[in-house]
Structure formats: C-alpha cells, structure tokens
Amino acid sequence: MDAVNKETDVIDPDRSQQLVDALTRKGVNQPCPRCGSRKFGVVDEADLRLGGTEHPQAVLPTVVVACDNCGFVTLHATGALGVPELEAAVDG
C-alpha cells in the first residue's frame, strides 16, 4: 500500500504503522475509486455498531482510511486484517 502512510494526531503513530502494515499485507493498494489518487492516510479506529434499534447491538472494530486528495473514506474490519483490538481505556 504505497500510499497509506500519512499519520494524524488522532491515532498513536505506532498503532497507525501497525494498521498500515496490516493493510499492506492484505494487498490494499488500489487507487481511490472516486478521484484515482494513490495517497491515503489512516485516520483513526472506530466501532461500527450493528443491529439497529430492535436488536442488541454488536460492534465491528474498524480502521478508518481516507483519501488525501478527495477525502473518500473506507472502513476495514480490524479482525480481517489480523490486528488485535485496542484495550478500552478505563477512567479512574
């Protein structure tokens, strides 16, 4: 993934590199489907809530990747990438 290398202040640089390495191992290297750019950045991780309002919500941990040119956003399931989940921060 020649272009997923931009680090942001949102995510820890070591974690960002871990995610970039995982995406690279999986062959995530195609240009942006909207503008054709090959420059992307890992923005953060996010929990995608599944199940709607009528069912108990399941959570799918994802990594958020954005095109540096047009901002097109993709989500990649961290489990499919073989990346361990981060421990939840506990206040106290």
Backbone torsions as a table, in degrees:
resi	resn	phi	psi	omega
1	MET	NA	80.8	-171.1
2	ASP	-60.1	-18.9	-172.5
3	ALA	-112.9	-8.1	179.5
4	VAL	-86.8	87.0	-177.0
5	ASN	-145.1	-4.9	-178.6
6	LYS	-73.8	127.1	176.9
7	GLU	-98.6	147.9	177.4
8	THR	-119.2	170.2	177.0
9	ASP	-77.1	-7.7	-175.7
10	VAL	-77.2	-37.1	-173.0
11	ILE	-117.5	145.0	178.0
12	ASP	-57.9	133.0	-178.0
13	PRO	-57.9	-37.2	178.7
14	ASP	-66.2	-41.9	178.8
15	ARG	-66.6	-41.1	178.0
16	SER	-57.7	-44.7	-180.0
17	GLN	-65.7	-37.6	177.4
18	GLN	-60.3	-42.4	179.7
19	LEU	-69.7	-41.5	177.3
20	VAL	-60.5	-44.4	178.8
21	ASP	-60.7	-41.3	179.8
22	ALA	-65.6	-43.4	177.8
23	LEU	-62.2	-40.6	179.4
24	THR	-63.6	-44.6	178.6
25	ARG	-59.5	-32.3	-179.2
26	LYS	-84.9	-1.1	177.2
27	GLY	78.8	25.3	178.5
28	VAL	-79.4	91.6	-172.2
29	ASN	-144.4	15.1	-179.4
30	GLN	-81.2	153.1	178.2
31	PRO	-68.2	163.9	178.6
32	CYS	-57.6	132.1	-179.2
33	PRO	-71.1	-14.4	-178.5
34	ARG	-94.7	-45.1	-173.9
35	CYS	-120.9	-10.3	178.5
36	GLY	85.8	-1.3	179.4
37	SER	-65.6	152.0	176.7
38	ARG	-108.7	12.3	-178.8
39	LYS	-105.6	118.8	-178.7
40	PHE	-131.8	162.5	175.3
41	GLY	-140.5	144.8	172.1
42	VAL	-76.7	121.6	-176.7
43	VAL	-90.0	-50.6	-176.1
44	ASP	-174.7	-176.0	171.1
45	GLU	-111.5	150.4	-179.2
46	ALA	-146.3	147.1	174.9
47	ASP	-94.8	117.7	177.9
48	LEU	-87.7	117.2	-177.9
49	ARG	-85.0	128.4	-176.6
50	LEU	-114.8	156.1	172.4
51	GLY	107.4	-9.1	178.6
52	GLY	66.2	-161.7	-176.2
53	THR	-90.6	-17.7	-176.1
54	GLU	-91.5	-8.1	-177.3
55	HIS	-126.8	152.0	173.2
56	PRO	-56.4	137.2	-175.4
57	GLN	-81.2	128.2	170.3
58	ALA	-93.7	159.8	-178.8
59	VAL	-123.9	132.9	175.6
60	LEU	-112.5	108.5	178.1
61	PRO	-67.9	133.3	-178.5
62	THR	-134.3	161.9	168.9
63	VAL	-109.4	135.0	-178.5
64	VAL	-97.3	122.6	179.3
65	VAL	-119.9	135.0	-179.0
66	ALA	-127.7	143.4	174.4
67	CYS	-68.4	131.0	179.7
68	ASP	-70.0	-20.3	-177.6
69	ASN	-88.7	-56.7	-173.6
70	CYS	-108.5	-10.8	178.2
71	GLY	86.2	5.2	178.0
72	PHE	-55.4	132.3	-174.1
73	VAL	-110.8	136.8	172.3
74	THR	-125.7	151.8	176.5
75	LEU	-115.6	138.2	178.2
76	HIS	-126.8	127.7	179.8
77	ALA	-66.2	122.9	-177.3
78	THR	-64.9	-31.9	178.1
79	GLY	-62.6	-41.4	178.7
80	ALA	-67.7	-24.8	178.3
81	LEU	-83.8	-9.7	-178.7
82	GLY	75.8	25.4	-179.4
83	VAL	-102.0	127.4	179.0
84	PRO	-65.8	148.0	177.1
85	GLU	-69.1	150.5	173.6
86	LEU	-75.4	145.8	174.1
87	GLU	-68.9	138.7	177.3
88	ALA	-69.6	137.1	177.4
89	ALA	-71.4	137.2	179.2
90	VAL	-115.3	122.8	178.2
91	ASP	-79.7	145.2	174.8
92	GLY	137.8	NA	NA
